[in-house]
Amino acid sequence: MNKNGEIIIIEDDTDDQFLMEQAFETLEYTNKRVYFADGLDALEYLHSSDTLPFLILSDINLPKLNGFELRKKLSNDAELNLKCIPYLYLTTAGNQEAVIDAYSSSAQGFFVKATKFSELQEMLQTIIGYWKKCSAPNDFD
């Protein structure tokens, strides 16, 4: 896991993108953030980029390729799967069915979008802090 790698954020709402970027800036994380408005563009980027991202934060309800479909494609792609990129959902769809579907796809986390900026900061701090301390199989190469 590349702890200094990019954070891929797949979010189609530009207001949510703006708030997330503001939260990341106030938390002073040095990881570059790369935003995509749909899952298909994110998938194409992950296939074409030579960088190893740190993690993926994905909404569920996305145009072209939703978060569940994207997760399935990434899981079925041997090359991308070996990169051990944590895949977390960050969405407003906080219902039992969505959570079951998320974990059935082997997602590493499911978070409901915060309604207050301070809650968003706290959530991102928790997520990033956890994954910065976590070990992955490719950490030992």
PEUR-V29360 format. One record per run of one state. SS is the DSSP state (A for helix, B for strand, O for the rest). FROM is the first residue (numbers start at 1). LEN is the number of residues. If there is no record, write none. Layout:
SS;FROM;LEN + SS;FROM;LEN
This chain:
O;1;6 + B;7;4 + O;11;3 + A;14;14 + O;28;5 + B;33;4 + O;37;1 + B;38;1 + A;39;10 + O;49;6 + B;55;4 + O;59;4 + B;63;1 + O;64;3 + A;67;10 + O;77;1 + A;78;4 + O;82;4 + B;86;6 + O;92;4 + A;96;9 + O;105;4 + B;109;4 + O;113;4 + A;117;17 + O;134;3 + A;137;4 + O;141;1
